[in-house]
Amino acid sequence: MRSAADLRRRLGLPEADPATQEAENAFPTFVSLEFLSRMEPGNPNDPLLRQVLAIGEEMVETAGFVDDPVGDEAATIAPGLLQKYATRALVIASGVCGVHCRYCFRREFDYSSSQSAAFALRDAWETAVYELSERSDIDEVILSGGDPLTLSDAKLDRLISAIESIPHVKRLRLHSRMPIVIPQRVTNDFVNRIRASRLATWMVVHCNHVAEIDEAVEAAFAKLIDAGIPVLNQAVLLRGVNDSADALESLCRRLVDLRVQPYYLHQLDRVRGAAHFEVSMEEGNAIIAELRARLPGYAVPRYAIEEAGKKSKTVIA
C-alpha cells in the first residue's frame, strides 16, 4: 500500500483531511500487505494502523522535534558507516524498509547522500569495509538501515563475508523489522548463512504490539531460534499504540512464549513529525513499574532513551 487514501479505503475508513497529503509528501506511505492483513477493518484506532497511517498532525511544528534526533550525522565516520559507542559500528546496509513507520527516527535521514550504505556502488562498499578493517577497536558490527533484510540473500552474503574477513570483528547484529512485516523474508538460505558465520550473531527485531504477531511471524521467529540465532525485540513506547501496562504485558508475554527476549523499550526519538506519538517519561516509568510487578524479570525490557552525543543509551528504568 503506497498511499493513506488507499489504506483508508481498504480498511473502510473515512477520507483524510487535506493536511494528510502534505504529511505523505514529507514521508511517503509504504505498508506491506502482510502487515495490513493484521489490521482491524473499520477501526481508526487500530494500533498497527496508527503506526503507518499518515495524518495531518505530522505537519505541526513542535519545539524539540528535529530531523536528526539521535545524532546520526555527527556519528558518521565514512559514507554509510556510523560509530556512536565504543567497540561497535553501524552499517546503513540499505536505504529501503518493508514498512514506513511514521515515528521512525530516520524518516528524514538523507539516504541519497549515503547511498554507499545500500552498496549500490561496489567501491563504496569497499570503502566502508576498509574503514572497519582499519579500526581495530571495533569488534561488533550492526547492520541497520533502512532494513538490511531488504537486500537479497546474495547481497547479504557478500556483505557478511566482507565483514567476516576482518579479523578483529567478532560479533554481528542484524536489526530488522522484516520478520514482522514480511516474515517470509526469513528464508532457509538466509538462516543457513547466518548459522554458518564465524561471527556470533544476533537478530534484533522491532515489534510494538502483540497484534503484529501472527502465525507467519511465529514461524519466522522459530526458524531463527531453532537454528541457534538469538532473537531480541526492541519496541518504542507510542501514544495510542502501546502506552499501557496491559498492552506491553501482552506483548512481552507473547514474545517470551516464543523464546524472543524483550530487549529495549525506547522512549520516542524526537524526530520531526512524530510529536503526537510521545508518551512522557513519567508515564513510561509507571508502566515499567507495573510490568515489573506482573512479569518475571527476564520478560521486562529496559526502558531507555538514545541521546545524541552520549556514549551509551540512557536507561530510564
VOMARGU-865369 format. One record per residue: residue number from 1; x, y, z of N, C-alpha, C, CB in turn. Coordinates in steps of 0.02 Angstrom, whole numbers. Glycine has a CB too. Example, Ala and Ser with C-alpha at 12.3 -4.5 7.8 and 13.67 -1.06 7.14 Angstrom:
2
(atom 1,(660,-284,390),(615,-225,390),(660,-165,390),(565,-224,452));
(atom 2,(642,-112,354),(684,-53,357),(645,2,394),(704,-30,286));
***
This chain:
317
(atom 1,(42,-59,0),(0,0,0),(44,62,0),(-48,0,61));
(atom 2,(30,107,-47),(75,164,-57),(41,232,-47),(106,161,-125));
(atom 3,(-18,232,-18),(-50,297,-3),(-97,288,56),(-87,324,-65));
(atom 4,(-104,342,94),(-150,341,151),(-222,333,126),(-144,405,193));
(atom 5,(-238,361,67),(-306,355,41),(-323,283,26),(-313,398,-23));
(atom 6,(-276,246,-6),(-288,176,-20),(-293,135,44),(-232,148,-64));
(atom 7,(-252,152,92),(-254,117,156),(-322,126,190),(-197,142,202));
(atom 8,(-347,188,189),(-412,202,219),(-467,165,182),(-426,277,219));
(atom 9,(-464,164,116),(-516,129,77),(-516,54,93),(-506,140,1));
(atom 10,(-457,24,96),(-453,-48,109),(-481,-66,177),(-381,-72,104));
(atom 11,(-476,-20,225),(-499,-33,293),(-568,-3,307),(-450,-6,342));
(atom 12,(-600,26,256),(-667,53,265),(-669,113,310),(-712,1,292));
(atom 13,(-620,157,304),(-616,217,347),(-631,279,306),(-546,222,379));
(atom 14,(-656,332,338),(-672,394,301),(-609,426,272),(-708,443,347));
(atom 15,(-620,470,223),(-564,505,192),(-528,549,242),(-588,546,133));
(atom 16,(-465,564,227),(-423,603,271),(-434,678,261),(-350,585,261));
(atom 17,(-407,717,308),(-407,789,300),(-353,809,249),(-395,825,368));
(atom 18,(-358,868,220),(-310,889,167),(-237,888,189),(-328,957,143));
(atom 19,(-225,899,254),(-155,901,277),(-121,834,272),(-152,926,349));
(atom 20,(-160,781,265),(-129,714,258),(-84,710,198),(-183,660,254));
(atom 21,(-105,742,142),(-63,740,82),(4,774,94),(-100,773,23));
(atom 22,(4,828,133),(67,860,150),(112,813,189),(54,925,191));
(atom 23,(82,775,236),(120,727,275),(149,673,231),(77,696,331));
(atom 24,(109,650,182),(134,599,136),(189,625,90),(76,572,94));
(atom 25,(183,688,70),(236,717,29),(302,720,67),(216,788,6));
(atom 26,(297,731,134),(357,735,175),(386,666,189),(341,770,241));
(atom 27,(343,615,194),(364,547,210),(313,499,181),(372,536,288));
(atom 28,(329,466,124),(280,426,88),(253,367,129),(310,401,24));
(atom 29,(190,350,115),(160,290,145),(188,228,110),(83,292,138));
(atom 30,(203,178,150),(226,113,123),(210,60,175),(303,114,105));
(atom 31,(165,14,158),(142,-36,206),(137,-103,170),(73,-17,237));
(atom 32,(168,-155,198),(164,-221,167),(93,-249,175),(215,-269,199));
(atom 33,(72,-290,126),(6,-321,129),(0,-368,188),(-10,-358,64));
(atom 34,(56,-400,207),(55,-444,265),(38,-405,329),(123,-479,274));
(atom 35,(69,-347,337),(55,-306,396),(-16,-280,394),(105,-247,401));
(atom 36,(-38,-259,335),(-106,-235,326),(-158,-287,346),(-117,-214,254));
(atom 37,(-144,-350,331),(-192,-403,344),(-207,-413,418),(-168,-468,315));
(atom 38,(-164,-387,462),(-174,-395,534),(-212,-336,565),(-106,-402,568));
(atom 39,(-230,-287,524),(-267,-229,550),(-341,-243,551),(-252,-167,507));
(atom 40,(-376,-211,597),(-448,-221,605),(-486,-172,559),(-469,-211,679));
(atom 41,(-523,-197,510),(-561,-152,466),(-610,-109,507),(-599,-192,413));
(atom 42,(-616,-47,486),(-663,-2,518),(-640,29,583),(-725,-37,530));
(atom 43,(-580,12,606),(-555,38,670),(-501,90,657),(-529,-20,714));
(atom 44,(-517,154,663),(-466,206,651),(-412,207,705),(-499,274,647));
(atom 45,(-424,174,761),(-376,173,816),(-338,107,820),(-411,186,882));
(atom 46,(-342,66,768),(-305,4,768),(-231,19,781),(-314,-33,700));
(atom 47,(-199,-17,829),(-130,1,847),(-79,-10,792),(-110,-39,907));
(atom 48,(-93,-55,745),(-48,-64,689),(-57,-9,637),(-58,-133,656));
(atom 49,(-120,8,624),(-136,61,577),(-105,127,600),(-211,69,569));
(atom 50,(-111,141,664),(-86,205,690),(-11,214,677),(-101,211,765));
(atom 51,(26,159,675),(98,164,664),(116,185,593),(131,97,680));
(atom 52,(71,172,545),(89,181,474),(46,231,437),(86,115,440));
(atom 53,(-8,254,468),(-56,298,433),(-34,371,437),(-127,290,462));
(atom 54,(-22,403,380),(-5,474,379),(-65,515,402),(17,495,308));
(atom 55,(-53,563,445),(-105,608,469),(-79,679,470),(-130,587,540));
(atom 56,(-125,727,470),(-107,796,466),(-67,821,525),(-167,837,460));
(atom 57,(-74,789,584),(-37,810,644),(38,808,633),(-56,766,703));
(atom 58,(61,768,586),(133,764,574),(162,831,550),(147,710,523));
(atom 59,(119,874,523),(143,937,495),(145,993,547),(100,958,438));
(atom 60,(125,978,609),(127,1028,662),(199,1033,688),(77,1010,720));
(atom 61,(228,1092,683),(295,1103,708),(294,1102,785),(325,1170,682));
(atom 62,(338,1062,815),(340,1055,888),(411,1066,912),(315,985,910));
(atom 63,(419,1110,960),(486,1126,986),(520,1063,1011),(481,1179,1042));
(atom 64,(584,1055,993),(623,999,1015),(622,939,969),(599,978,1082));
(atom 65,(578,940,918),(574,885,870),(611,906,807),(499,866,854));
(atom 66,(664,869,790),(711,890,739),(722,834,688),(779,910,771));
(atom 67,(762,848,637),(770,799,583),(820,744,600),(791,833,520));
(atom 68,(865,756,649),(916,706,667),(920,701,743),(985,723,636));
(atom 69,(870,672,775),(867,674,848),(919,632,884),(800,651,871));
(atom 70,(949,583,849),(997,538,883),(1069,551,861),(979,466,870));
(atom 71,(1081,603,823),(1149,622,805),(1183,577,755),(1190,624,866));
(atom 72,(1145,551,707),(1175,507,656),(1227,544,615),(1121,480,609));
(atom 73,(1213,606,597),(1260,643,553),(1327,651,587),(1230,711,535));
(atom 74,(1326,671,651),(1389,682,687),(1427,617,698),(1375,716,753));
(atom 75,(1391,560,699),(1423,495,712),(1449,461,649),(1374,450,747));
(atom 76,(1438,491,591),(1459,460,528),(1535,464,520),(1424,494,468));
(atom 77,(1567,406,514),(1640,404,507),(1661,387,435),(1670,353,555));
(atom 78,(1615,364,395),(1625,351,324),(1555,347,293),(1668,284,310));
(atom 79,(1549,355,228),(1482,350,198),(1447,285,217),(1486,356,122));
(atom 80,(1388,291,250),(1350,233,269),(1377,196,330),(1347,186,214));
(atom 81,(1424,226,366),(1455,193,424),(1454,241,483),(1528,169,408));
(atom 82,(1423,220,538),(1415,262,596),(1449,229,656),(1341,276,612));
(atom 83,(1480,270,698),(1505,244,762),(1486,293,817),(1582,233,760));
(atom 84,(1442,270,862),(1421,311,919),(1451,285,984),(1345,312,924));
(atom 85,(1459,219,988),(1479,188,1051),(1545,151,1042),(1425,140,1076));
(atom 86,(1583,144,1095),(1647,110,1093),(1639,38,1070),(1681,113,1162));
(atom 87,(1684,16,1027),(1692,-53,1003),(1638,-75,954),(1693,-101,1060));
(atom 88,(1588,-32,939),(1534,-51,894),(1527,0,838),(1468,-57,932));
(atom 89,(1512,-25,778),(1498,19,722),(1434,-5,688),(1558,21,672));
(atom 90,(1399,41,657),(1335,26,625),(1340,41,550),(1278,67,657));
(atom 91,(1322,-9,511),(1321,-2,439),(1249,10,416),(1351,-64,404));
(atom 92,(1238,65,379),(1173,76,348),(1171,32,286),(1162,153,329));
(atom 93,(1147,-30,294),(1153,-80,242),(1105,-68,184),(1141,-148,270));
(atom 94,(1052,-31,195),(1003,-17,143),(965,46,162),(954,-76,133));
(atom 95,(943,83,112),(900,140,124),(827,124,118),(917,195,76));
(atom 96,(811,59,112),(742,37,100),(717,-2,160),(739,-7,36));
(atom 97,(651,5,173),(617,-33,226),(558,-71,197),(594,14,284));
(atom 98,(534,-120,235),(473,-156,215),(410,-121,238),(475,-225,242));
(atom 99,(417,-68,277),(361,-28,301),(388,40,321),(324,-64,362));
(atom 100,(348,91,313),(367,158,336),(330,173,401),(352,212,282));
(atom 101,(365,168,456),(337,184,522),(339,260,530),(375,148,580));
(atom 102,(283,289,548),(278,362,548),(321,394,602),(206,383,558));
(atom 103,(342,356,652),(382,382,707),(457,369,697),(360,350,773));
(atom 104,(477,343,639),(546,321,628),(596,378,638),(554,292,558));
(atom 105,(648,365,678),(697,418,691),(739,433,630),(742,398,748));
(atom 106,(737,389,579),(774,403,517),(727,423,460),(816,342,496));
(atom 107,(668,447,476),(621,465,423),(646,524,382),(552,482,452));
(atom 108,(693,563,410),(721,620,373),(795,608,357),(714,683,414));
(atom 109,(819,548,366),(889,532,350),(901,538,275),(908,461,375));
(atom 110,(957,569,256),(971,580,185),(1006,518,157),(1015,643,175));
(atom 111,(966,468,138),(994,407,111),(1028,419,43),(940,353,104));
(atom 112,(1005,470,7),(1035,482,-59),(1108,499,-54),(998,539,-95));
(atom 113,(1128,536,-2),(1198,553,6),(1236,497,40),(1205,616,46));
(atom 114,(1200,448,68),(1232,390,99),(1217,327,58),(1208,381,171));
(atom 115,(1210,337,-7),(1189,279,-48),(1242,224,-47),(1176,301,-119));
(atom 116,(1303,242,-26),(1352,189,-16),(1326,139,35),(1419,217,8));
(atom 117,(1281,163,79),(1253,118,129),(1215,62,96),(1207,156,176));
(atom 118,(1182,76,41),(1144,23,6),(1188,-18,-39),(1087,54,-34));
(atom 119,(1253,0,-41),(1302,-37,-80),(1282,-43,-153),(1313,-105,-51));
(atom 120,(1252,12,-179),(1236,14,-250),(1301,18,-290),(1189,73,-267));
(atom 121,(1353,46,-259),(1418,53,-292),(1468,9,-256),(1441,127,-294));
(atom 122,(1501,-33,-292),(1548,-79,-261),(1604,-43,-225),(1577,-126,-314));
(atom 123,(1629,13,-254),(1685,47,-222),(1664,78,-155),(1713,102,-268));
(atom 124,(1600,98,-150),(1575,125,-87),(1572,70,-34),(1506,157,-96));
(atom 125,(1552,11,-54),(1552,-47,-8),(1624,-58,17),(1525,-111,-44));
(atom 126,(1671,-58,-28),(1740,-71,-9),(1766,-17,37),(1783,-76,-71));
(atom 127,(1743,45,28),(1764,99,72),(1741,87,143),(1737,166,46));
(atom 128,(1678,68,151),(1651,55,218),(1688,-4,251),(1576,40,215));
(atom 129,(1697,-57,214),(1732,-116,242),(1804,-99,258),(1729,-175,192));
(atom 130,(1836,-60,215),(1906,-40,229),(1909,1,294),(1934,1,170));
(atom 131,(1861,46,303),(1861,86,364),(1853,42,425),(1806,139,361));
(atom 132,(1810,-8,422),(1803,-55,477),(1868,-93,490),(1746,-105,463));
(atom 133,(1901,-113,436),(1962,-152,444),(2019,-112,476),(1985,-179,376));
(atom 134,(2017,-46,467),(2069,-3,494),(2057,15,567),(2073,60,453));
(atom 135,(1999,0,593),(1982,19,662),(1982,-44,705),(1913,55,666));
(atom 136,(2040,-59,732),(2048,-122,769),(2009,-122,835),(2121,-134,783));
(atom 137,(1985,-64,856),(1945,-61,918),(1874,-86,907),(1943,10,945));
(atom 138,(1852,-93,844),(1783,-114,830),(1780,-190,827),(1757,-82,763));
(atom 139,(1743,-219,873),(1736,-292,872),(1664,-314,860),(1761,-322,937));
(atom 140,(1619,-267,849),(1549,-284,836),(1522,-238,782),(1506,-278,900));
(atom 141,(1487,-267,733),(1457,-229,679),(1381,-240,681),(1486,-249,610));
(atom 142,(1345,-186,674),(1271,-187,673),(1249,-170,602),(1240,-138,725));
(atom 143,(1209,-213,572),(1179,-198,507),(1110,-169,519),(1176,-262,462));
(atom 144,(1101,-107,495),(1038,-72,505),(1018,-40,440),(1043,-20,563));
(atom 145,(977,13,443),(955,44,382),(911,105,396),(918,-5,338));
(atom 146,(860,111,355),(829,60,315),(826,-7,350),(865,53,250));
(atom 147,(826,-60,310),(822,-127,337),(868,-172,298),(749,-153,336));
(atom 148,(917,-204,331),(964,-246,295),(932,-305,259),(1017,-271,342));
(atom 149,(874,-328,284),(842,-386,252),(803,-367,189),(796,-420,301));
(atom 150,(804,-303,170),(778,-286,104),(830,-301,50),(758,-211,101));
(atom 151,(892,-315,69),(941,-340,22),(926,-413,7),(1013,-331,50));
(atom 152,(945,-436,-52),(937,-506,-69),(984,-549,-28),(950,-517,-144));
(atom 153,(970,-614,-25),(1014,-659,10),(1085,-656,-18),(988,-731,6));
(atom 154,(1091,-650,-84),(1157,-648,-115),(1196,-585,-94),(1150,-650,-191));
(atom 155,(1162,-527,-93),(1196,-466,-73),(1215,-468,1),(1152,-405,-87));
(atom 156,(1169,-495,42),(1185,-501,113),(1245,-547,124),(1124,-527,153));
(atom 157,(1247,-601,86),(1303,-647,91),(1369,-612,76),(1293,-706,43));
(atom 158,(1370,-571,23),(1432,-535,5),(1452,-486,59),(1423,-499,-62));
(atom 159,(1403,-451,87),(1417,-403,139),(1443,-437,202),(1355,-361,155));
(atom 160,(1408,-490,223),(1429,-526,283),(1498,-557,273),(1378,-580,302));
(atom 161,(1510,-584,214),(1576,-613,200),(1631,-561,206),(1577,-644,130));
(atom 162,(1617,-501,182),(1667,-447,187),(1681,-430,260),(1643,-385,149));
(atom 163,(1628,-428,301),(1637,-413,372),(1674,-470,407),(1569,-401,406));
(atom 164,(1658,-532,388),(1692,-590,417),(1767,-591,402),(1660,-655,391));
(atom 165,(1786,-558,348),(1857,-558,329),(1899,-512,373),(1864,-537,257));
(atom 166,(1867,-473,417),(1902,-427,461),(1916,-463,527),(1861,-360,472));
(atom 167,(1978,-480,542),(1992,-524,599),(1968,-498,666),(2066,-536,604));
(atom 168,(1971,-432,677),(1953,-406,744),(1878,-400,755),(1985,-340,754));
(atom 169,(1837,-411,704),(1764,-411,713),(1743,-480,737),(1727,-391,648));
(atom 170,(1709,-482,793),(1689,-546,824),(1614,-557,824),(1715,-548,895));
(atom 171,(1576,-503,821),(1503,-510,829),(1467,-470,775),(1482,-486,898));
(atom 172,(1407,-495,758),(1365,-463,707),(1294,-459,734),(1368,-501,639));
(atom 173,(1263,-401,726),(1193,-393,742),(1156,-370,680),(1183,-342,800));
(atom 174,(1098,-399,667),(1054,-376,612),(991,-348,643),(1038,-434,562));
(atom 175,(979,-284,631),(919,-252,657),(868,-248,600),(935,-180,685));
(atom 176,(811,-280,609),(764,-286,554),(692,-288,578),(779,-349,513));
(atom 177,(649,-256,540),(576,-261,551),(546,-312,503),(543,-191,541));
(atom 178,(585,-338,456),(558,-383,405),(528,-447,434),(612,-400,356));
(atom 179,(557,-478,486),(524,-538,513),(453,-524,539),(566,-567,569));
(atom 180,(438,-460,552),(371,-440,573),(328,-422,513),(375,-381,622));
(atom 181,(352,-378,470),(308,-351,418),(305,-394,355),(331,-282,399));
(atom 182,(359,-431,341),(359,-479,285),(397,-542,310),(393,-449,219));
(atom 183,(366,-582,352),(402,-637,385),(429,-689,336),(357,-671,433));
(atom 184,(400,-692,276),(425,-739,225),(497,-723,205),(380,-739,163));
(atom 185,(521,-664,221),(589,-645,204),(641,-686,243),(600,-571,218));
(atom 186,(621,-716,297),(667,-759,335),(671,-826,299),(642,-768,411));
(atom 187,(712,-828,248),(717,-887,205),(765,-938,235),(741,-867,135));
(atom 188,(761,-999,212),(808,-1051,234),(880,-1032,216),(790,-1119,203));
(atom 189,(889,-1004,156),(957,-984,136),(985,-931,183),(956,-958,63));
(atom 190,(944,-883,201),(967,-831,247),(985,-860,315),(912,-777,255));
(atom 191,(942,-902,342),(954,-931,407),(1017,-974,406),(894,-973,430));
(atom 192,(1025,-1014,353),(1084,-1057,348),(1148,-1016,343),(1078,-1103,288));
(atom 193,(1144,-959,308),(1203,-916,301),(1223,-887,368),(1191,-859,250));
(atom 194,(1174,-863,406),(1189,-834,472),(1216,-888,519),(1125,-802,502));
(atom 195,(1186,-947,517),(1207,-1001,561),(1279,-1021,546),(1161,-1061,553));
(atom 196,(1300,-1017,483),(1367,-1038,463),(1420,-986,476),(1367,-1055,389));
(atom 197,(1401,-926,496),(1450,-873,505),(1498,-888,563),(1415,-806,518));
(atom 198,(1560,-866,555),(1608,-871,610),(1592,-820,665),(1680,-861,585));
(atom 199,(1551,-770,648),(1534,-717,695),(1477,-739,741),(1514,-653,657));
(atom 200,(1482,-720,804),(1425,-728,849),(1371,-679,826),(1445,-716,925));
(atom 201,(1311,-705,810),(1261,-665,776),(1196,-662,815),(1248,-692,706));
(atom 202,(1166,-603,817),(1101,-592,847),(1055,-560,796),(1106,-547,911));
(atom 203,(991,-578,798),(940,-543,760),(900,-500,809),(893,-594,721));
(atom 204,(896,-436,794),(857,-390,836),(798,-367,795),(901,-329,861));
(atom 205,(738,-386,816),(677,-369,780),(642,-310,814),(630,-430,775));
(atom 206,(591,-284,781),(556,-225,805),(482,-237,802),(576,-161,764));
(atom 207,(452,-252,860),(381,-265,866),(354,-224,924),(366,-342,877));
(atom 208,(301,-185,911),(274,-140,961),(210,-163,994),(262,-74,930));
(atom 209,(174,-210,963),(108,-229,988),(97,-303,973),(52,-186,956));
(atom 210,(63,-337,1019),(53,-408,1011),(14,-426,948),(16,-435,1072));
(atom 211,(-27,-380,924),(-66,-394,863),(-22,-398,801),(-120,-341,853));
(atom 212,(40,-377,805),(86,-383,749),(109,-455,739),(146,-338,759));
(atom 213,(98,-498,788),(124,-566,785),(68,-614,764),(152,-587,853));
(atom 214,(76,-644,705),(30,-696,682),(69,-760,671),(-7,-674,616));
(atom 215,(38,-810,641),(70,-875,633),(133,-870,590),(22,-925,604));
(atom 216,(131,-828,539),(190,-822,495),(249,-791,533),(173,-779,434));
(atom 217,(235,-742,576),(288,-712,616),(315,-762,666),(261,-649,653));
(atom 218,(270,-800,697),(292,-853,744),(339,-901,709),(230,-891,772));
(atom 219,(322,-921,647),(363,-968,609),(432,-938,594),(328,-988,544));
(atom 220,(433,-873,577),(498,-841,563),(541,-839,625),(486,-768,537));
(atom 221,(512,-823,683),(550,-824,745),(578,-894,758),(505,-801,804));
(atom 222,(534,-944,752),(555,-1013,767),(611,-1035,721),(495,-1060,760));
(atom 223,(609,-1016,658),(660,-1036,610),(728,-1009,632),(643,-1011,539));
(atom 224,(730,-947,654),(792,-916,677),(816,-948,742),(782,-841,687));
(atom 225,(771,-954,790),(791,-978,857),(810,-1051,855),(733,-967,907));
(atom 226,(773,-1091,816),(790,-1162,811),(859,-1172,778),(737,-1199,770));
(atom 227,(880,-1123,739),(947,-1127,708),(1001,-1101,754),(947,-1087,643));
(atom 228,(984,-1083,816),(1033,-1059,864),(1047,-985,860),(1095,-1096,854));
(atom 229,(1004,-947,826),(1014,-875,819),(969,-840,870),(997,-851,746));
(atom 230,(998,-808,921),(956,-773,971),(917,-717,939),(1000,-746,1029));
(atom 231,(855,-708,961),(812,-654,935),(793,-609,994),(748,-682,900));
(atom 232,(808,-545,987),(791,-494,1037),(740,-447,1006),(854,-455,1060));
(atom 233,(698,-417,1048),(649,-369,1022),(660,-300,1052),(578,-393,1038));
(atom 234,(656,-251,1007),(654,-181,1027),(585,-154,1011),(709,-139,993));
(atom 235,(555,-118,1058),(492,-84,1047),(502,-10,1061),(435,-114,1091));
(atom 236,(456,31,1035),(455,102,1050),(390,117,1087),(461,146,985));
(atom 237,(394,155,1140),(335,175,1178),(297,228,1138),(354,201,1249));
(atom 238,(236,212,1117),(200,254,1070),(129,269,1095),(196,220,1001));
(atom 239,(113,333,1095),(45,354,1114),(-6,323,1067),(40,432,1113));
(atom 240,(-56,292,1095),(-110,264,1055),(-94,197,1025),(-127,310,1001));
(atom 241,(-35,169,1040),(-15,104,1014),(-4,54,1070),(48,110,970));
(atom 242,(41,72,1116),(59,25,1169),(72,61,1235),(121,-15,1150));
(atom 243,(40,118,1246),(54,159,1305),(12,138,1365),(40,232,1288));
(atom 244,(13,74,1380),(-20,48,1440),(16,-15,1463),(-96,34,1426));
(atom 245,(11,-28,1527),(42,-90,1553),(9,-151,1523),(37,-92,1630));
(atom 246,(-57,-148,1511),(-92,-206,1482),(-64,-223,1413),(-167,-192,1478));
(atom 247,(-55,-171,1371),(-32,-183,1303),(39,-211,1303),(-33,-118,1262));
(atom 248,(83,-183,1344),(152,-206,1344),(159,-273,1380),(196,-154,1377));
(atom 249,(117,-286,1430),(119,-352,1461),(101,-406,1411),(71,-354,1522));
(atom 250,(48,-393,1371),(28,-443,1321),(84,-455,1271),(-36,-419,1284));
(atom 251,(116,-401,1249),(172,-408,1201),(229,-448,1232),(197,-339,1179));
(atom 252,(250,-429,1292),(308,-462,1322),(294,-536,1337),(328,-427,1387));
(atom 253,(234,-551,1360),(216,-621,1372),(218,-661,1307),(146,-626,1405));
(atom 254,(192,-633,1254),(191,-669,1191),(263,-680,1165),(150,-631,1138));
(atom 255,(304,-629,1172),(373,-635,1149),(411,-690,1187),(410,-569,1158));
(atom 256,(407,-690,1253),(445,-741,1289),(416,-811,1278),(446,-725,1364));
(atom 257,(350,-816,1267),(321,-881,1249),(350,-907,1184),(245,-876,1245));
(atom 258,(370,-861,1140),(400,-879,1075),(476,-880,1078),(377,-830,1021));
(atom 259,(504,-874,1139),(577,-877,1151),(614,-815,1125),(606,-939,1118));
(atom 260,(578,-759,1120),(607,-696,1099),(617,-653,1161),(563,-659,1046));
(atom 261,(676,-624,1169),(693,-586,1229),(671,-513,1221),(768,-589,1242));
(atom 262,(626,-488,1264),(613,-416,1265),(677,-379,1285),(553,-398,1314));
(atom 263,(701,-336,1242),(768,-307,1248),(765,-235,1271),(807,-312,1181));
(atom 264,(737,-192,1229),(729,-121,1246),(657,-99,1234),(777,-78,1205));
(atom 265,(634,-55,1277),(576,-13,1264),(604,57,1258),(520,-19,1321));
(atom 266,(601,85,1198),(632,150,1185),(583,207,1198),(658,154,1114));
(atom 267,(606,258,1233),(571,321,1233),(575,348,1162),(603,371,1285));
(atom 268,(521,378,1138),(518,403,1070),(577,449,1054),(452,439,1058));
(atom 269,(610,436,998),(660,483,972),(623,542,943),(706,450,919));
(atom 270,(644,602,961),(604,662,946),(619,687,875),(619,717,997));
(atom 271,(597,647,827),(605,664,757),(546,708,735),(610,601,713));
(atom 272,(560,754,691),(509,799,665),(451,759,635),(539,847,612));
(atom 273,(389,776,654),(330,742,627),(302,688,672),(346,713,562));
(atom 274,(336,673,728),(314,618,770),(292,639,840),(369,568,776));
(atom 275,(281,703,851),(267,727,919),(203,697,947),(261,803,920));
(atom 276,(154,682,904),(90,655,928),(97,584,955),(39,655,872));
(atom 277,(154,552,945),(165,485,972),(197,486,1042),(210,445,925));
(atom 278,(219,544,1064),(260,547,1125),(220,531,1188),(293,615,1132));
(atom 279,(250,490,1231),(224,474,1297),(275,501,1347),(213,395,1307));
(atom 280,(253,533,1400),(300,562,1447),(340,508,1482),(263,606,1499));
(atom 281,(400,526,1505),(442,478,1541),(410,458,1607),(512,507,1554));
(atom 282,(372,504,1637),(337,487,1699),(287,430,1687),(301,549,1728));
(atom 283,(250,436,1632),(203,382,1615),(241,318,1599),(160,402,1556));
(atom 284,(296,324,1563),(336,266,1546),(363,231,1608),(393,285,1501));
(atom 285,(388,269,1656),(413,240,1718),(358,203,1755),(442,294,1762));
(atom 286,(298,232,1756),(242,199,1790),(224,133,1756),(181,246,1792));
(atom 287,(226,133,1690),(211,71,1653),(263,18,1668),(209,85,1577));
(atom 288,(328,36,1668),(381,-13,1682),(374,-39,1754),(450,20,1673));
(atom 289,(357,4,1801),(348,-19,1870),(292,-71,1874),(332,41,1916));
(atom 290,(239,-59,1836),(183,-107,1835),(204,-172,1801),(122,-77,1799));
(atom 291,(243,-168,1748),(267,-229,1715),(310,-270,1762),(306,-211,1652));
(atom 292,(352,-237,1802),(394,-274,1849),(352,-310,1901),(443,-226,1883));
(atom 293,(294,-282,1918),(250,-314,1967),(213,-373,1936),(200,-264,1994));
(atom 294,(206,-374,1870),(166,-425,1836),(207,-480,1804),(124,-393,1785));
(atom 295,(270,-465,1785),(308,-510,1743),(373,-533,1777),(325,-477,1676));
(atom 296,(399,-591,1758),(466,-609,1781),(517,-561,1753),(484,-682,1761));
(atom 297,(573,-554,1787),(622,-504,1768),(646,-509,1697),(680,-507,1813));
(atom 298,(655,-571,1672),(681,-580,1604),(632,-557,1551),(699,-652,1592));
(atom 299,(569,-547,1570),(518,-527,1521),(506,-451,1520),(453,-562,1536));
(atom 300,(543,-414,1562),(534,-341,1565),(591,-308,1526),(534,-316,1639));
(atom 301,(575,-270,1473),(628,-237,1435),(658,-179,1474),(601,-211,1368));
(atom 302,(719,-160,1455),(749,-100,1484),(717,-39,1449),(826,-100,1475));
(atom 303,(695,7,1489),(666,69,1464),(722,120,1456),(609,97,1512));
(atom 304,(735,142,1394),(795,182,1381),(781,235,1329),(852,137,1358));
(atom 305,(826,283,1326),(822,337,1277),(891,345,1245),(796,404,1309));
(atom 306,(892,359,1181),(955,374,1147),(961,449,1141),(958,340,1077));
(atom 307,(1017,476,1165),(1030,547,1163),(1092,561,1121),(1038,576,1235));
(atom 308,(1085,608,1075),(1141,624,1030),(1203,642,1070),(1122,682,984));
(atom 309,(1260,613,1050),(1323,629,1081),(1340,589,1143),(1324,700,1098));
(atom 310,(1293,552,1171),(1307,512,1231),(1344,448,1211),(1242,495,1269));
(atom 311,(1383,421,1257),(1424,362,1243),(1386,297,1251),(1484,362,1287));
(atom 312,(1324,300,1272),(1282,241,1277),(1210,264,1280),(1300,197,1340));
(atom 313,(1163,218,1272),(1094,234,1284),(1085,249,1358),(1046,177,1261));
(atom 314,(1038,292,1374),(1025,310,1444),(966,267,1468),(1009,386,1452));
(atom 315,(978,225,1518),(925,183,1546),(883,226,1592),(954,121,1584));
(atom 316,(819,230,1577),(772,270,1618),(747,228,1676),(713,295,1575));
(atom 317,(731,165,1662),(705,120,1714),(720,48,1694),(628,130,1725));
***
